[in-house]
Amino acid sequence: MKELKKQLKQKNIASCYLFYGTEQYLKKYYTNFLKNTVLDTSDQTMNLDIFEGKKYSVSIILDSTETLPFLSQKRVVIIKESGLFQAGRKEDSEKMAEYIQNIPDTSCIIFVENEIDKRTKLYKSILKHGYVVEMNTPSEKELILWITKKCKENQLQIENHTAVYLLRTVGGEMIQLEEEIKKLSHFLTEKTMITTKDIDAICTKSLETKIFDLVDAVGNGRCKEALTIYHNLILIKESPLMVLAMVIRQFRIILQCKILLEQGENQNQIGQKIGIRDFVVRQCLKQAKYFKKEDLQKALESCLKTDINIKTGKENPELAVELLLLQYNNKK
């Protein structure tokens, strides 16, 4: 992505781009960066077309790319979540793949996708004739640097350990992190250094963090706190089944971390094998100390049994999850 940014700053513009991956913030950022590099704000009304979803035929999209720009050197065509890189639109995809080889100099096409199949002719065509960038969430180290930079842009300062705490509280989604940093800048008008207390007071915890706190309370036998967290989740209209699914996921990750640690894997290796961030591994390894492997396995069995009972109509969802928490806390 550094190379992409360098080329855009030098105004070395390709005829076609594909931005794909899980990080919505980066895809939005670079799409806007590219759009604003190619077109002045005044030119965008007449020379920008955006097609979002699978409802647009390739013919309609190509009509746009073939239209000459109005009082501008280029026009920009943005195509989001088209389905052209997956099964189901093979004919349209292959038609677009052929077109990519002969895009007029007056057009710049930007594809923005979540998931792609690299075996498609369209992907291979853009790889050969355009520019492809995978945009997934950065590593923890990269996110810490980015958080520090964003804080500075908002006239704030943050130490590394506090940035990690912000990640743990808000989650790793860059869009959400940016919003929370802006909130901090609005509230912290009399100082610049962010503290963990500021984050607790101002920032909105992610659902994953709330579930972590719930499981942490369960693991430590803090029944009242566990139930309070659960009731607050229900009050903000979280589904009991969603809460249960997240609890199951958390127990499963803790068990995986515990097993891998016993097998001699270090923190980085555990994170890579499970596909979770370093700070999540650290949290789960800490929680793993509260549980024996047998406890975690029994907890998963109890959760799955409750899940089945809810889905088959044997138990009321909200009450069933509450009873599960009470039952497990009593065992602790």
C-alpha positions in Angstrom: 0.0 0.0 0.0 3.0 2.3 0.5 3.9 1.8 -3.2 0.2 2.6 -4.2 0.3 5.8 -2.2 3.6 6.8 -3.7 2.3 6.2 -7.2 -0.9 8.2 -6.5 1.1 11.1 -5.1 3.2 11.1 -8.2 0.0 10.9 -10.2 1.1 7.7 -11.9 -2.5 6.5 -12.5 -3.3 3.0 -13.9 -6.4 2.4 -16.0 -7.9 -0.1 -13.6 -7.6 -0.9 -9.9 -8.9 -3.7 -7.6 -9.0 -3.1 -3.9 -10.2 -6.1 -1.9 -10.1 -7.5 1.6 -11.7 -7.2 5.0 -10.6 -3.7 6.1 -13.3 -1.3 5.0 -11.5 1.8 6.2 -8.5 1.2 4.0 -10.6 0.4 0.9 -12.7 3.6 1.5 -9.5 5.7 2.2 -7.7 4.6 -1.0 -10.8 4.7 -3.2 -11.3 8.3 -2.1 -7.6 9.1 -2.4 -7.5 7.8 -5.9 -10.8 9.5 -6.9 -9.6 12.8 -5.6 -6.2 12.4 -7.3 -7.8 11.8 -10.7 -10.6 14.3 -10.4 -10.9 17.7 -8.8 -13.9 18.2 -6.6 -15.6 20.4 -9.2 -15.2 17.6 -11.8 -16.8 14.8 -9.8 -20.4 15.7 -10.5 -20.1 15.1 -14.2 -17.2 12.6 -14.4 -17.9 10.1 -11.5 -20.2 7.1 -11.6 -20.6 4.6 -8.8 -22.2 1.2 -9.3 -22.8 -0.7 -6.1 -24.2 -4.3 -5.9 -24.9 -7.0 -8.4 -27.9 -5.4 -10.1 -25.9 -3.5 -12.7 -25.2 -5.3 -16.0 -21.7 -5.0 -17.5 -23.2 -3.2 -20.5 -24.4 -0.4 -18.3 -21.0 -0.1 -16.6 -19.2 -0.1 -20.0 -21.5 2.6 -21.3 -20.2 4.7 -18.4 -16.5 3.9 -19.0 -16.9 4.7 -22.8 -18.5 8.1 -22.1 -16.0 10.9 -22.8 -15.2 13.1 -19.7 -16.7 16.5 -19.5 -14.1 19.3 -19.2 -11.7 16.9 -17.6 -8.9 14.5 -18.8 -10.5 11.5 -17.2 -13.7 10.1 -15.7 -13.8 7.6 -12.8 -16.0 4.6 -12.5 -16.2 2.9 -9.1 -17.7 -0.6 -9.0 -18.5 -2.0 -5.5 -19.4 -5.5 -4.5 -20.2 -6.5 -8.0 -20.1 -10.2 -7.7 -17.9 -10.3 -10.8 -15.0 -11.9 -9.0 -17.1 -14.9 -7.7 -19.2 -17.7 -9.2 -22.6 -16.7 -10.5 -21.7 -13.9 -13.1 -19.3 -15.8 -15.3 -20.5 -14.4 -18.6 -20.4 -10.8 -17.3 -17.1 -11.4 -15.6 -15.4 -12.7 -18.7 -16.8 -9.8 -20.8 -15.3 -7.4 -18.3 -12.0 -9.3 -18.3 -11.7 -8.7 -22.1 -12.6 -5.1 -21.8 -9.9 -4.5 -19.1 -7.2 -5.0 -21.8 -8.5 -2.0 -23.8 -9.8 0.6 -21.3 -9.7 4.0 -23.0 -7.2 6.5 -21.7 -10.0 8.8 -20.6 -11.3 6.3 -18.0 -10.1 4.9 -14.7 -12.0 1.9 -13.2 -11.9 1.1 -9.5 -13.3 -2.3 -8.3 -13.9 -2.5 -4.5 -14.7 -6.0 -3.2 -14.7 -7.9 0.1 -14.0 -11.4 -1.3 -12.6 -12.5 -4.6 -11.7 -15.7 -6.4 -8.2 -15.3 -7.8 -8.9 -18.0 -10.4 -11.3 -15.7 -12.3 -10.2 -14.3 -15.7 -11.2 -10.8 -14.5 -8.8 -11.0 -11.5 -6.0 -12.2 -13.7 -6.7 -9.5 -16.3 -6.6 -6.7 -13.7 -3.4 -8.2 -12.2 -1.8 -8.1 -15.7 -3.2 -4.8 -17.0 -4.0 -2.8 -13.9 -3.2 -2.7 -10.2 -4.4 -5.1 -7.4 -4.1 -4.4 -3.7 -5.3 -6.6 -0.8 -6.4 -4.5 2.1 -6.8 -6.4 5.3 -6.6 -5.1 8.9 -3.0 -4.1 9.7 -0.9 -5.9 12.3 -1.1 -4.8 15.9 2.2 -2.9 15.6 1.0 -1.1 12.5 -2.3 -0.2 14.2 -0.5 1.3 17.2 1.5 3.5 14.9 -1.7 4.5 13.0 -3.6 5.2 16.3 -0.6 7.4 17.4 -0.8 9.3 14.1 -4.6 9.8 14.2 -4.3 11.1 17.8 -1.7 13.6 16.7 -4.0 14.7 13.9 -6.6 15.4 16.5 -4.2 17.3 18.8 -3.9 14.4 21.2 -1.1 12.2 22.5 -1.2 8.5 23.4 1.4 6.1 24.9 1.8 2.7 23.3 0.3 0.8 26.3 -2.7 3.1 26.2 -3.1 2.6 22.4 -3.1 -1.2 23.1 -5.9 -0.6 25.7 -7.9 1.4 23.1 -7.6 -1.5 20.7 -8.7 -3.9 23.4 -11.7 -1.7 24.3 -12.9 -0.6 20.9 -11.7 -3.5 18.7 -9.5 -3.6 15.6 -11.9 -2.0 13.1 -10.1 1.2 11.9 -13.4 3.0 11.1 -14.6 2.5 14.7 -11.1 3.4 16.1 -11.1 6.7 14.1 -14.6 7.6 15.4 -13.6 6.9 19.0 -10.4 9.0 18.6 -12.6 11.9 17.4 -14.8 11.5 20.4 -11.8 11.7 22.7 -10.7 14.9 21.0 -14.1 16.5 21.5 -14.3 15.6 25.2 -10.7 16.1 26.2 -10.5 19.8 25.7 -8.3 20.6 28.7 -5.5 18.1 28.1 -3.8 16.2 25.3 -2.6 13.0 26.9 -5.1 10.1 26.7 -5.4 7.8 29.7 -7.1 4.4 30.1 -9.6 6.2 32.4 -10.5 8.5 29.6 -11.1 5.5 27.3 -13.3 3.8 29.9 -15.3 7.0 30.4 -15.7 8.1 26.8 -15.3 5.2 24.3 -17.8 2.6 23.4 -16.8 -0.9 24.0 -17.0 -3.4 21.2 -19.3 -6.4 21.5 -16.2 -8.6 21.5 -14.8 -6.7 24.5 -18.1 -6.9 26.4 -18.1 -10.7 25.8 -14.5 -10.9 27.0 -15.5 -9.1 30.2 -18.5 -11.4 30.6 -16.4 -14.5 30.3 -13.7 -13.0 32.6 -16.4 -12.4 35.2 -17.6 -16.0 34.8 -14.1 -17.3 35.1 -13.5 -15.4 38.3 -16.8 -16.4 39.8 -18.2 -12.9 39.8 -21.8 -13.9 39.2 -23.4 -10.5 39.8 -21.0 -8.7 37.4 -21.5 -11.4 34.7 -25.3 -11.0 34.9 -25.0 -7.2 34.8 -23.0 -7.3 31.6 -25.5 -9.8 30.1 -28.5 -7.7 31.1 -26.9 -4.6 29.7 -26.3 -6.4 26.4 -30.0 -7.4 26.3 -31.0 -3.8 27.1 -29.1 -2.5 24.0 -31.1 -5.1 21.9 -28.3 -7.7 21.4 -29.8 -11.1 20.6 -29.4 -13.7 23.4 -28.4 -16.1 20.6 -25.7 -13.7 19.4 -24.4 -13.3 22.9 -24.3 -17.1 23.3 -22.5 -17.5 20.0 -19.9 -15.0 21.1 -19.5 -16.7 24.5 -19.0 -20.0 22.7 -16.4 -18.4 20.4 -14.6 -16.9 23.4 -14.5 -20.3 25.3 -13.2 -22.0 22.1 -10.4 -19.5 21.6 -9.3 -19.7 25.2 -9.2 -23.5 24.9 -7.2 -23.3 21.7 -4.8 -20.9 23.3 -4.4 -23.1 26.3 -3.7 -26.3 24.3 -1.2 -24.5 22.0 0.6 -23.0 24.9 1.0 -26.4 26.5 2.3 -27.7 23.2 5.1 -25.2 23.4 3.8 -22.5 21.0 4.7 -18.9 21.8 2.3 -15.9 21.7 3.0 -15.0 18.0 2.7 -18.6 16.8 -0.6 -19.0 18.7 -2.0 -15.8 17.1 -0.9 -16.9 13.6 -2.4 -20.4 14.0 -5.8 -19.2 15.4 -5.9 -16.0 13.3 -6.3 -13.5 16.1 -4.3 -10.5 17.2 -1.5 -10.4 19.7 -3.5 -8.5 22.3 -6.3 -11.0 22.0 -3.9 -13.8 22.5 -2.5 -12.1 25.6 -6.0 -11.7 27.0 -7.1 -15.2 26.3 -3.9 -16.7 27.8 -4.6 -14.7 30.9 -8.2 -16.0 31.0 -6.9 -19.5 30.4 -5.4 -19.5 33.9 -8.9 -19.4 35.4 -10.0 -22.6 33.7 -8.9 -26.2 33.4 -9.2 -27.8 30.0 -11.9 -30.0 31.3 -13.8 -26.9 32.6 -13.6 -25.3 29.1 -14.8 -28.4 27.4 -17.7 -28.8 29.7 -18.6 -25.1 29.3 -18.6 -25.5 25.6 -20.8 -28.6 25.9 -23.3 -26.7 28.1 -23.3 -23.7 25.8 -24.0 -25.9 22.7 -26.7 -27.7 24.6 -28.4 -24.4 25.4 -28.0 -23.3 21.8 -29.8 -26.4 20.6 -32.6 -26.0 23.2 -33.2 -22.4 22.2 -33.2 -23.2 18.5 -35.6 -26.1 18.9 -38.0 -24.0 21.0 -37.4 -25.9 24.3 -36.2 -22.9 26.2 -36.8 -19.1 26.2 -33.6 -17.5 24.7 -33.1 -14.7 27.2 -33.8 -16.9 30.2 -31.8 -19.8 28.9 -28.6 -17.8 28.6 -29.1 -16.3 32.0 -29.6 -19.7 33.6 -26.5 -20.9 31.9 -24.4 -18.1 33.4 -25.9 -18.8 36.8 -25.3 -22.5 36.5 -21.7 -22.1 35.5 -21.0 -19.4 38.1 -22.4 -21.7 40.8 -20.0 -24.4 39.6 -17.1 -22.0 39.9 
